[in-house]
């Protein structure tokens, strides 16, 4: 039976800042700016999503962990920061992830991290990744150690992949 994880983001009409007003500390409300919207952290789209507003977590084969990608615009660098987090199933609603497993910054319209696939060892995650100024390549990362490996070095963007029972054997398609 599939497990569905829903993450809900609510955008308030006003952002809160604390400032001294007439000698008392009171929250000052201000209108949300376009910069606020761009720099808001949101769930990155899932591969089967038809909408940029929908994203999802990918469950490990043993069902104990979820991998999810969050995206945040960075105006000063004109990039989008994509961060991969792994969350334990038992603490998904009680504890926030402490830090990302990996982050890639993308300066193109392509996603920095996408198409997550857990390997059957429940430790290795495969994904397509694009760093600023580089092409999309196939990567793997071990959740337990943070060891990152770039598995392809293709002359064009890698667009899809499939992993065999042996993680050293894979097939991929490129532009």
Phi, psi and omega in degrees: 000127182291146176257130180248128178250123180254126175244123184249129175250135177240125178264121178280153179286344180226141173265144184263136170224145179263125176217157177285124177234117179051044175082352180242145177280115178224148178292136177257126181268141176224157180291146175290133180260168176298324177299319177301316182293316181296319184273003178291137176279132180217163178288129178290153182299147175271157186298332182265009181273138177264001185229141177291347182275349185249134175221176181199164178265152179248123184277140176292157181304326179276356177077008184268345185222156175234139172252136181216146179250130175249145182238141179217128176287143177237097184298320185296332180256354185056048181224171170244131179262121178251126182235133180263124178242147171244129183238135177287134183304321184287344181240018186299328181255359183244340185222127178282147175299140186285316179205157180290149175291320179203151175226137174236139177255128183245132179257002178258185175276359178274155181287143180287326177220128181204172177054058179290138174220121173283140171275161185293350177282357180062018181230331185259133177241127175262148178198161171268133182224147177226122176266161181307126177076006181242174179270164176286128181229166176271132180232161167227150176220136177270124181297320185292328186243341184080007181295119180257134177231130171271119187266339178235160173214070187268154182287343176229175182293131172285132186251335179200167181203166174215135182255137178274185177296335175261116185296349177275352179246126181207161175238149178213159175243149180224164180297000000 
